[in-house]
Amino acid sequence: MENFIRYTDVMEKQRKIMVADDDPAILDAIGIMLEFEGYAVQSISNGTDLLTMTDQLPDLLLLDIWMSGSDGRDICKYLKRNPQTSNIPVVLISASKDIERSAIEAGADDFLAKPFDMDDLIKKIEQQLYQR
């Protein structure tokens, strides 16, 4: 029984989630909900800032495909090619009808179509953080 890890033991280390979207309402809604679930949340509205991440890396990144001045697919490809960020799970979110194809081509770990149910978002996050 010593090797058994309880779910609550895993949750004791607060996981960091970065949300990148240029819509302030989405950033607020997702941020509030994830903080309520016990996650530490960092919001970013300019996707190109992700290209210079070097410290305080998140445990997971929620990344919108369409942001002002940047393309989430290109950002995802860059992060997945960078040895320092390649192991960070990336969940692409978008209202695009081609979200699945876009996620696969970008190398994302998962995707979620907008609008989405918050319970579905939590399930995706838990799958990426705890079932890898």
N, C-alpha and C positions, 0 to 999 in steps of 0.2 A: 504494500500500500504506500510505501515511501515514494515510489516513482510516480504515483498518480498526481497530476497537477489539476487542481480545481480551477474552474472557470473564474471564480472570484479571486484566486491567487494571481491569475494572468491579468485581471483587470486592475490589480493594485498599482501597477505602473501605468500612469495616465498616458494614453497614446495621443500623439500630436497629429492633427489633420489640418492640412492646408487646403483652403477652398479658393479657387481662382475663377472669378466670373466678373464681368463688367457691369452686372446688374446689381445695384446696392440692395434691392429688396430680396433678391435670391441669397446674397451673402448674409444678410441679417437673418432670414428665415432658417437657412441651413445652420448658421452659426449658433443661434439660440437652441435649436433642436439638438445639435451635437453636444453642446455644452451641458444641456439637460441630461443627456445620455452618459455624461462623465468624461467626454473627450476635451482635450485642450485644442482650441481652434484658432487658426491664424487665417485671416482673410486677405486676399490680394485682388486688386481690380485691374492690374496691368500684367498681363501674362509674360511679357518680355523680362520682367523682374525675376522670373523663375530660372532664366538662363544663367543667372549669376549666383545662384544659391551655392554656398560653400559650407556654411555652418548652420547649426540648429535646423537640420534637415527634418522634414516631417516623417511620420511613420506611414502616411498615406496622402495622396494628392487627388482631390476632386477637381477636374479641369474641364472648363467649358470649351467647346470647340470654337465658337464664334465670339471673339472678344475684340473690342476696338483696338486696332493697330497690331493685332497678333492672331495667329492661327493656332489653336490648341493642338491640332494634329502635328504641326511642325515642332511645337514645344515638346510634346510627348516623345517624338522621334529623337530629338536632341537629348532629352533626359535619359532615355533608354540606351543611347549610345555612350553616354558619359559614365565611366566606371564608378564615380562617386555617387551618382544618383540612379543608376540602372536597377538597383534592387528595391527602389521605392515603388509600391503598388500605385498605379495610376488608373483612376476610374474616370473615363470621359463622360461628360453630360452634355446633351444637346437636344434641340428641338428638330434637328435634321432627320429626315426620313431615312437617310443612309448611315445612321449612327453606328450600326453594327459593322458595316464594311469599313467605315472611317476608323473605328477603334482597332480593328484587326490590322489595317494598313499602317496605322501609327504605332503599333506595338503596345497598345494599352492592355492592362490586365483585365479590365472589364468596362462596361458602359451602362448608361441608364438614359432613357429617352425622357425629355421634358414634355409635358409636365409629368412628374413622378410622385408616387406616394412616399411619404417619409419613412414608413415601415420598410418599403423596398430598398430605400437608400441605406438604412441601418443594416439590413441583411447583406447587402453588397459589401459594405464596410467590414462587417464582422467576418464575412467569408475571406476577404483579402488579408485581414489582420491576424486572424486566429486559425484559419484552416489552410495556411500555406505550408 
